[in-house]
Amino acid sequence: MASSGRTARGQDLRDWIAHMERAGELIHIEGADREREIGGIIDIAMRGMNRPSVLFDKVPGYEPGFRVLSNLLTSVKRIALTLGLPEDTSEVDLVRFWRDYMKNAPTIPPKQVNHGALLENTFTGDDIDLLKIPTPRWHEGDGGYFMGTGCMVIMKDPESGWINYGAYRVQVHDKKTASVMISKGKHGDILMRKYHEKGQPCPIAVVVGVHPGLFAVAGLEIPYGKNEFEAAGGLLGEEIRIINGPVTGLPIPAEAEIAFEGYVHKGDLIEEGPLGEWTGYYAGGKDMRPAIRVETFWHRDNPVLTGAIPGVPPNDDTFYRGTARSGAVWQELEAAGVPEVRGVWSHEAGGSRMWLTVSIKQMYAGHAKQAGLIASQCHAGAYANRVVVVVDDDIDPANINDVIWSICTRCDPRDDVQLLHGCWSTHLDPMSYPEDKHNMNSRMIIDACVPWNRKASWPDVVRNSPELEKDVRAKFGAFLPKNW
Ligand SMILES: Cc1cc2nc3c(=O)[nH]c(=O)nc-3n(C[C@H](O)[C@H](O)[C@H](O)COP(=O)(O)O)c2cc1C
């Protein structure tokens, strides 16, 4: 165990694959095609949580050994193992881990190296061929082949030199052309505009196939100005080994599976999409997006393309990010002065954003309302939220059955439901207000805690006391199924 109490996490995807294999968290499928079958299987795999990752090989029409890995972080166990936590880590303990990570914000600077497995195959000029990678059409209605979903898109601030990376979808159009879709206001969008306002092309690198811990940071809202490689080092507990792209100078993980670098020129747009998105709809449609003109392309021998596929939740985009978001909301509630928060859960069916449950130990009248309103508006919770439920500390916020029971029995809709109008949302939310109202939405805050003024006379709950629970588990635990 490392000094933090966690085991070493590594930073090479191949070590992660071997680790998941040993843990029974990965299956292999050979012969599925990239047009319908890989996506079709992943759609089935993602319909429930805690199903294994799938590694595809022998994709018809492509070199055997050129693989596709998907359904990455859709199990609590896989997320825990990726982070070096014990495999039996509970949902709320995972959220507690993320809360502490957000609060302490550990950083380890990356280390520049001159070698790495990524350099096994390097192509420039007319030798570049992005089409040799078996990029799937992930859903039947997708408008093309998205190589970048479980990816890192790396950019640099032209003024300060700050390095940022984010997970932004990347479509492949031909041998040397890709495109990127970055929502307005995301860091990549701000950085790209800075170059274009100066009349310069924007250097960009896209990395596909890295250790899921490195990828995870790409999808997190790391603060503006903070180097995400440093944040990833802090998460994985070691310096990230990077090489510098010869054309753009951008840092690229030395053990990445597939990467390319190039430029986005001002006004150089290409028809992109649609891609089935994280809300479960094709709400974004087709549009003109920035084209990436590729100048260097690398891949390892027998490369592995990673996909983190959006669609009807739950999926990668929503589940691992939901646990991290819950940690961030918890941390922001505490930072706003809300006492006795006992847990937060962003339910996976809400796409990591639309449903938040907050558990508190009620300390005063109005405490639950305060927690609910702040959770719905703090930075980590505000974007595209729809429902916030506040429950008492006897309720596990990750147990939807208990949350529904709490709403049904501890909430009087006349007094305990608050509607907020004109909140921050997105065009991907099919219920957001029309475009002319800037895609804002409304949302509901449900106080499902025992009413403060009735606490003293509230009836007892029909469930084992903690003592009886402990006693029977100690005496009969060996005879009970593991998941009881
Ligand atoms: C699998 C996955 C796909 C994503 N796709 C996009 C996307 O296409 N465009 C986008 O703007 N954000 C997308 N996001 C969300 C961003 O990655 C996320 O907001 C991240 O914080 C952005 O990085 P930034 O804070 O450095 O801008 C995606 C996230 C994940 C996990």
Ligand as a Chemical Component Dictionary entry (heavy atoms), coordinates in Angstrom:
data_LIG
# 
_chem_comp.id                   LIG 
_chem_comp.type                 NON-POLYMER 
_chem_comp.pdbx_formal_charge   0 
_chem_comp.three_letter_code    LIG 
# 
loop_
_chem_comp_atom.comp_id 
_chem_comp_atom.atom_id 
_chem_comp_atom.alt_atom_id 
_chem_comp_atom.type_symbol 
_chem_comp_atom.charge 
_chem_comp_atom.model_Cartn_x 
_chem_comp_atom.model_Cartn_y 
_chem_comp_atom.model_Cartn_z 
_chem_comp_atom.pdbx_ordinal 
LIG C1  C1  C 0 -16.985 10.732 -22.007 1  
LIG C2  C2  C 0 -17.140 12.226 -21.955 2  
LIG C3  C3  C 0 -17.462 12.930 -23.110 3  
LIG C4  C4  C 0 -17.608 14.313 -23.088 4  
LIG N1  N1  N 0 -17.890 14.983 -24.243 5  
LIG C5  C5  C 0 -17.901 16.335 -24.262 6  
LIG C6  C6  C 0 -18.017 17.049 -25.487 7  
LIG O1  O1  O 0 -18.142 16.470 -26.560 8  
LIG N2  N2  N 0 -17.974 18.397 -25.438 9  
LIG C7  C7  C 0 -17.858 19.085 -24.265 10 
LIG O2  O2  O 0 -17.821 20.312 -24.275 11 
LIG N3  N3  N 0 -17.757 18.431 -23.070 12 
LIG C8  C8  C 0 -17.761 17.077 -23.051 13 
LIG N4  N4  N 0 -17.613 16.394 -21.876 14 
LIG C9  C9  C 0 -17.558 17.141 -20.618 15 
LIG C10 C10 C 0 -16.188 17.736 -20.381 16 
LIG O3  O3  O 0 -15.175 16.775 -20.567 17 
LIG C11 C11 C 0 -16.072 18.269 -18.958 18 
LIG O4  O4  O 0 -17.008 19.313 -18.774 19 
LIG C12 C12 C 0 -14.668 18.730 -18.628 20 
LIG O5  O5  O 0 -14.654 19.289 -17.346 21 
LIG C13 C13 C 0 -14.190 19.748 -19.633 22 
LIG O6  O6  O 0 -12.868 20.102 -19.362 23 
LIG P1  P1  P 0 -12.527 21.607 -19.023 24 
LIG O7  O7  O 0 -13.150 21.846 -17.653 25 
LIG O8  O8  O 0 -11.060 21.621 -18.996 26 
LIG O9  O9  O 0 -13.157 22.433 -20.089 27 
LIG C14 C14 C 0 -17.460 15.015 -21.874 28 
LIG C15 C15 C 0 -17.141 14.301 -20.721 29 
LIG C16 C16 C 0 -16.964 12.926 -20.750 30 
LIG C17 C17 C 0 -16.563 12.206 -19.499 31 
# 
loop_
_chem_comp_bond.comp_id 
_chem_comp_bond.atom_id_1 
_chem_comp_bond.atom_id_2 
_chem_comp_bond.value_order 
_chem_comp_bond.pdbx_ordinal 
LIG C1  C2  SING 1  
LIG C2  C3  SING 2  
LIG C2  C16 DOUB 3  
LIG C3  C4  DOUB 4  
LIG C4  N1  SING 5  
LIG C4  C14 SING 6  
LIG N1  C5  DOUB 7  
LIG C5  C6  SING 8  
LIG C5  C8  SING 9  
LIG C6  O1  DOUB 10 
LIG C6  N2  SING 11 
LIG N2  C7  SING 12 
LIG C7  O2  DOUB 13 
LIG C7  N3  SING 14 
LIG N3  C8  DOUB 15 
LIG C8  N4  SING 16 
LIG N4  C9  SING 17 
LIG N4  C14 SING 18 
LIG C9  C10 SING 19 
LIG C10 O3  SING 20 
LIG C10 C11 SING 21 
LIG C11 O4  SING 22 
LIG C11 C12 SING 23 
LIG C12 O5  SING 24 
LIG C12 C13 SING 25 
LIG C13 O6  SING 26 
LIG O6  P1  SING 27 
LIG P1  O7  DOUB 28 
LIG P1  O8  SING 29 
LIG P1  O9  SING 30 
LIG C14 C15 DOUB 31 
LIG C15 C16 SING 32 
LIG C16 C17 SING 33 
# 
